């Protein structure tokens, strides 16, 4: 019974939403429960709520935590269906150390910690960890997974940008300290104090609690403010570029999957080569032509990316696109 039930539950928990309606329904329920639970936690901090209303919010927390606990237990139970975690002990241990499994574990720990140790001095900090349940959305939300993929793909560029911001902050804060210390010692009493001013200025927030008063300090502050506008636009451009590349990559994967499906079904159905009905032949030709058009468009885009859209010689661009098309057709044996 367990051997029959385990693969079914595994397919529901880990399967594709497109191929399993139960998996889609489960993901929608868990996602909704996460949002309701986080909203209830935020609302519970409001002093305007009565004790009766707060007890309702606590019941929501109990129900959500129990559901998340059952889900975590089921995932540990059925993970051995996956060949990577097939060992009944070490496989489950290895699965429990995966990032998504750790997120599932952390999302239920606050509830049991508060339940078992209500007198802890840092109990409010433990309760705050409930917000980490939002990270569970990465398992159920396609958008969150896309964001994670983009950030991971662009991690080197983002780290380089953060390093440049840090270096600029150190230099600007140090210079401002030596420029403003004598005239304004209370505000710029140390480089650490100047760094607070540097952060506020670089991010263009401008709280106004610390500001330069000398002409040279004001001039340097204006320069730093303009630099902040430009340097903090870099991460936005990097992430936007990453989203564009991710969308293009997934589009290419879909086209490749369609071509692979077409190649597995049959090659180009030329007249006289195969004995099939006329309507079936028309549908097969239409499928191939549609896939070929998508493939050629993808090849043209790739050629533009390699040679640059500024090239005036259309023949070079066309030849490269045709070459890419022929190589792809040869690879899939169309």
Secondary structure, DSSP 8 states (H G I E B T S, - for coil): -HHHHHHHHHHHHHS-TTT-HHHHHHHHHHHHHHHHHHHHHHHHT-TTS-HHHHHHHHHHHHHHHHHHHHHHHHHHHHGGGSGGG-STTHHHHHHHTSHHHHHHHHHHHHHHHHHH-TT-TTHHHHHHGGGGGGGGHHHH-HHHHHHHHHHHHTHHHHHHHHHHHHHHHHHHHHHHHHHHTTT-TTTSSSHHHHHHHHHHHHTT---SSS---SHHHHHHHHHHHHHHHHHHHHHHHHHHHHHHHHHHHHHHHHHHHHHHHHHHH-S---TTTS---HHHHHHHHHHHHHHHHHHHHHHHHHHHHHH-TT---HHHHHHHHHHHHHHHHHHHT-
